[in-house]
Amino acid sequence: MSGLFINRRQALQLASCGFGSLALSGLLADDQSVRIDNPLAAKRPHHPARAKRIIFLFMQGGPSQVDTFDYKPILEKRHGEKMPFDDARVIANTGERGSQQTLMQSPWKFRQYGECGQPVSELFPSMAEHVDKMCMIHSMHTEGVAHGPATLFLHTGTTNFVRPSMGSWISYGLGSENDNLPAFVSIAPSPGNGGARNYGNAFLPPVHQGTTLGSAGRSASEAKVRNLVNKSLSRSQQQEQFELLRDLNAEQIAEQTGDKELEAVISSYELAWRFQNNAPGILDVSRETQATQEMYGMDRPETVDFGTQCLMARRLAEAGVRYIQVTYGDAGANPAWDQHSNLPKHAEHARKVDKPIGGLLQDLAQRGLLEDTLVWFGSEFGRTPYSQNNGTGRDHNPMGFTTWLAGAGVKAGFKYGASDEFGHKAVENKLHMHDLHATLLHLLGVDHKRLTYRYSGRDFRLTDVHGEVATGIFS
């Protein structure tokens, strides 16, 4: 009966069902026969690191820079005027340059905040209180005029090829600070515009894929690890299941020394067991004081979800996760901040994220975590300073937009680069997305030119053959 004979891969597939709740204590304790080097063990950086970890606050869809952080008074003075612009979308579709567009002023007022005097619109009153912690970069530019390619480029450094995500590169290069946790966690990732590729490992070993919690547009109560508890099997039954798996592993490791795929599977089982015993406590934000929860806006219906996710990010950072991404987005095809014909909707999104992000910065600072944690606020691109089709919204703009960093290794209360007088193109100290990737890796102690992986006959890296480190933002 051929059905009784299974190969190694089939055996692993059968034995791996419910691996999140397998009792793998034998792999972690006395039996060394199936022990392998932990691929997520902390690794020595290339040079002294300024930051130990990054929290990336991804604003999916492209908040408008001229309505948030890049104040352009000329838009008020010349509101409604038509003038020629090199519109990225028009150029991509027709090749036409200098198309006539109608300037549109911001619906929101700006004022200066902090000792640095950074202008911030009334959309972000909570974030505005922390501008003296921020390094504001007004000269970002990137690849891709549509959300899909630009989002992939933000996460992987390419617009179309399957490449490892930035979090996976960081996991591969540095490992985790905590043996019981993954190096890369993505909270509420979006299923669209690249989907799993935005936290995927591509050709890097599978153990470096991001661990996902929840999904964009869903309640924060769903942002949890599935199958952490096996309610269908008793502890003794799980132990028996493990014994079978251990015997299979021991035999196969002995016969297939150097099988990286098999080793990665075993490593994932080990990590699953450790994660099972540690994650519930780390992700339980109810353990925080009422004052802390209120700091993140968890007492308000409009901010409870993103506030919970930001607080989870702080707890994961505190526990030693290297790279945590928190996505503010929608589950549908249209990204949250994508206001082509209804710019006032920016206010709704701003209300949901402003207080939680302000609370995150305050909490990190109070705990001393901002000294070695880098917070990155950004999106795949910005928006145009003119209305789209003479309407009430703004189109995509990859040629000039704003992002900000705060915390470990960057100048506080500092402005880097500039866009033109209209906020359309980056013109001073231009920072390409490849450059930002190189700079973020450098802050973590990683030389982006040395962080490579050989695949299909060539060496790959996050920045491909590009990327210059922006040392001008370093403190």
N, C-alpha and C positions, 0 to 999 in steps of 0.2 A: 504494500500500500504506500504509494509515493507520498501521500499526504502526511505520513508520519515523519518524513525526512525534511528538515528545514535547514537552510544555510544560516550563516552567522548574522547576516543583515536581517533576515526574517525573524530570527530569534530575538534580536535586539528590539525590533519593532513590536513584537508580541509582549516582551517583558517590560517595555517602557510605558505601557498604558498606565496613566495615573502616576507618572514618575514624581510629580510634585509632592506626593504623600508616601513615597517608598521609604522604608526605614533603612537608610544607608549608613547606619552608625558603624558597621564593620569597615567601611571604606575609610572612616575617619579615625578609627581607633587602632586595634591591635593587628589586624590582618594587613600586612604590607605587600601581599602577593599581587594585589591589583592596584596598588597606589601608584600614581603617576604625578609628575610635577604639576602643580596648580597653575594653569595658564593665566589666571587672574591674580596671581601673587603680585604684590607691589614691585615695580621695577625702578631702577635708578634712572633719573632723568638725564638728558644730555648735558644740561648745565643747571646751575642753581635756579629753582623755580620761584617765581614771584607769587604764584597762586597754586593751591593744592587741588582746587576743583572749580567747576563752572556751573552756574545755574543760568540756563538760557530761557528767557521769556519770549516765546515766539508768537508774534501778533500776526496771525495768518490773514493774508489778503492785502496788506499794504496800507497802514495808516498814513494819512497825508502829512508830510513833513511841514508844509506851510500852514497847517492848521493845528500843529502840536508844539514843535520845538524850534522850527526854523522860521522865525518871524521876518516877513518881508513887507514893510510898510508901503512899498510902491504898488502893491496889489490893491490897497485901499484907494490910493490916489488915482489909479488908472483902471479901476473896476469897469468892466463892460467894453473896454477898448479892444479892437482887433489888431493883432500883430502876427508876423510870421514866426513859427517855431519849427525846429526839427523834431517832429513828433515821432517817437520810437515806434509806435504801433503803425502809423501811416507809412513810415519808411519800410517797415517789415512787410507790409501788405502790398504797397504800390511802388516803393522806391522813391516816392516824391519827398522832396525836402522843402522847408519853408512854407508849410501849409498855414493858412490863416486860422488863428484860434482866438477865442474871447477870454480875456483875463477875468478872473473871478476872485474877489476878496474873501477872506475867511469869515464865516458867520460868528466866530468866537473872538473875544478880546484877549490880548496878550498883556502881560506885565512882567517886570523883572523880579526875580527871586534871589535870595541868598546873598552872601558876600560877593559871589562871582557875577551877580547881575544877569544871570541867564534868563532870557525871555521864555515864558511858558504860557500856553493858552489856558483859558478857563476850563478846558476839557479835563485837565490833569491837576487839580489843586493839591492832592496828596503827594504825588510824585514831585510837584514843584517845591515842596518843603524840603526835598532832599537833593536839590541841584548841586549843593556844595560837596556832595559825595560823588557826583557824576563826572565822567569824561565824555563830553558831547561831541560826536563825530558827524559833521555836517557835509561830508564830501564822499559819501558812499556811492558806488556805481557797480553794476552787476551785469550778468548775461540773462537773456530771456525776457520777452515782453509779455508773455502769458504766464499764468500762475503755475502751471505744471512744470515747464522748464525752469523757471526762476526759483521755484521752491526746491526742485531737485538740486539746482546749482548751489543754493544756500546750504543744503544739508550734505551734499556729496562732492561738490566741486565740479560737477558736470551737468549738462542740460539733458542728455539723452542716454548715455551709456549706463550700465549697471555698475556702480562703484560703491565702495563702503561709505557709510555715513560718517560724519565727523565724530559722533560719539563712539562709534566702533573703532575708529582710528585711535582715539584717546584710550579706549579700553585696551587695545592691542599694544599701544606704546607704553602705557603706564601701569596697567592693571588696576586693581581696586585697593583702596586703603583699608578695607575691611574684608577678611576672608569669608565672612558670612553673607556678603552682599555682592551683587553684580557691580561692575564699574560704570554701567550706563543704564539709566532709567529714563523712559519717555512717558510723561504723564499726559493723558488725554490726547494722543496723536490723532491726526486727521486721517480718515481712510482715503481721501482723495488727493489729487495733485502729487502723485508719487507714492502715496500710501506707505506700505511697509518698507519701500526702498529708502525712505527718509530716516529710518532707524535700523536699516538692514546692514548685515555684515558683508554682503556680496561674496567676494572670494577670500576674505579673511576667515580664520577658523570660526565655526558657528558660535562658539562660546562668547564671542564679542558682539553678537547681535544685541540690540537694546531690549531690556525688559520693559514691557508696556503695562501701564496701569490705566484702565478705562479707555475712553474714546472721546474725541472732540464732539461737543454739542450735547453730551450726556451728563447726567447728574454726577457730582463728585463722589456720591455714595457708591457709584459703580467703579470707581478708580481703585481697584483692588486686584490682587493676584488670584486668579482662579485656581481651584482644585488644591488649595493649601491643606485642606483637611479631607481625609478619606473616611467618609462616614459609613461606607459599605463594608469595610474590612476591619476586623479587630487588630489590635497591636500584634498579636501572635501571628495572625494571618499575613500581615504586612511583613513580619520578620521572615516567614517562610518564603514569601515572594522574593524578598531580598536575597535569601540564601541561594535561590536558584539563579538569580541574576549575577550574584557574586561568583558562583562557580563558572558560569558562562564567561564572565569577564576574565577570570583568572586563566582559563584555558585559551581564550582568544588572544589575550595580551601576550601570553607565552609563545603562541604560534605566529602572531602578526606584529612583532616588535616594529615600531615605527609607523603603525597605521594611525595617522593623525585623526582621521574621521572617527575611528573607534575611541581613541583617547578623548576626543572632544565630547562624545556621547557620555562616557564615564564621568568626565569632569562636570558635565551638566547635571548628572544625577547627584554628584557630591554637593554642588552648589544648591540644587533644589532642596536637598535635605537641610542644609544649613539655613537657607533662606526661609524654609518652612518654619523653623524654630525661632527665627529672629524677626521676620518681616511683620507679623501681626502687631507686635509691640511698637515697632518703628512707625508703622503707618496709622496707628491709632491716635488721631489728633485729639480725641476726647480726653487724653491724659494731660493736655495743656491747660493752663489756668484760664478762667473766664476772661481775664484781662488780655491775655495773649490772643485768644480766639477773637475777641472784639477788635484787637489791633489789626487783624487780617480781614475784618468785615464779615465774620462768620455769623454775626447776629442780625444781618440784614439779608433779605431775600435776594436782592440783586447782586450781592457780592459773596454769598455763602459758597457757591461752587468754586469760583476761581480763588477765593480766599483759602478754602480747604486745600486746594491743589498747591498753592504757594506755601502753605504751612507744611504740607507733606514734603515739599522740596527742601525746605529748611531742615526738617528732621532727617531726611536722607543725606543731605550734605553734612550734617552734624555727625551722622553715623559713618561717613567715609566713602560715599558714592562719588566717583570722580566727575561725572557729567550727568546733570539732570536737566531735562528739557520739559518745560511746562507750556503747552499749546493752548492759546485762546483761539478757538475756531468753531466752525459749524460742521455738522455731520453731512450736510448736503453738498452739492456740487459747487455752490457759490461760497467762497471763503468769507469769513465774518466781516473784515474791514473793507470789503470790495464795493465801495459806494460809487457806482458809475452814474447814477441818476438820483441819488438821495443822500447827499453828503451829510445832512443833519443827523442821519442814523449813526454817524461817528459818536454822537453824544451818548447813545445807548450803550455802545461797546465800552466807551471810556468809563462810564459809571460802574461797569462790572469789573474792570481791571485796576482802576486807579488806586482805590484804597488798599486792596490786597498787595499791590506792588509797593506802595508806600510802607505798609506794615512789614513786608518782607525786609526792606532795607533797614527799617528801624530795629527790627528784631535781630537781624544779623549783626548790626552795629552794637547793640546792647550786649550781645553774647560774646563779642570779640571775634565772631566768625567772619566779619567783613574783611579782616586783616589778611586772611588767606583764602577767601572765597571771592570769585569774580562773578558779578551779575551782568548778564548781557541782555539788553532789550532790543529787539529788532524784528525785521520782516524781510520778505523776499524782494521787495522793491518799495518805492514810494508812489506818490501820485502827482499829476500835473498841476501847475499853478493856474491853469485855465480850465474852463468848463468843457465837458465832453459834449460835442454836438450842440453847443449853446444851451445846455441843460442845467441841471442842479447838482451835478456830480463831477468827479474828476476821473480821468483815465489812468492807466498804469504808467509809471515813470521809473525805468531802471537807470536813468542817466544821472540822477542826483537825488539823494535822500539821506535821512538821518538815522543813526543808531546811537545808543549810548551804552557805556560800560561803567561799572562802579565796583570799587573794592580793591582786591589785592593787585598791586603792581601798576595801577594806572593813576595818572594825575587826577586829583579831585578838584571839582569846581573849574574844570578846564574845557576850553573849546578848541577842537582840532579841525582844520580844513574849513572850507566854505563852498557854498553853491553860488551861482550867479545872482544878480539882483532880484530875479523873479523866483528863485528857488527851483530852477528847472534842471540845470546841469552842474555837476561838481566841477569846480574850477581851481581850487587852491588845495594843495596837499591831497590830491585825489587818492581815494582808498578803494581799490577794487575788492570784491568779495574774496578773491584769492589772497589778497594782502591781509584782509581781516582774519582769514583762517590761519595764515602764517603767524600773525601777531598773537592770536589766542593760543596757538600751540607753544609759541615762544614763552608766553607768560606761565605756561604749565611746565616749562623746563625742557620742551621738546623742540629740536631743530627740524623744521618741516622738510628740509632737504634730505635729512637722514632717516626720517620716519617712512620707510619704504617696505613694500612686500612684493616678492617676486612671484609673478603669475603669468602663465602662458608665454614664457620666454622674455619677459621684460619686467623692470621694476616700476611699480606704481606708487604714487603718493597722493595725499589729499589735494595738494596744490598743483598737481601735474608738473608742468615745467615752468610754472609761474610763481608769483608770491614774493612780496618784499615786506619785511617786518617794519611796522611803523613805530620805531623807537621813540619818536617824538611824543608819544602819549605815556611813556613810562615815567613813573614817579622816581 
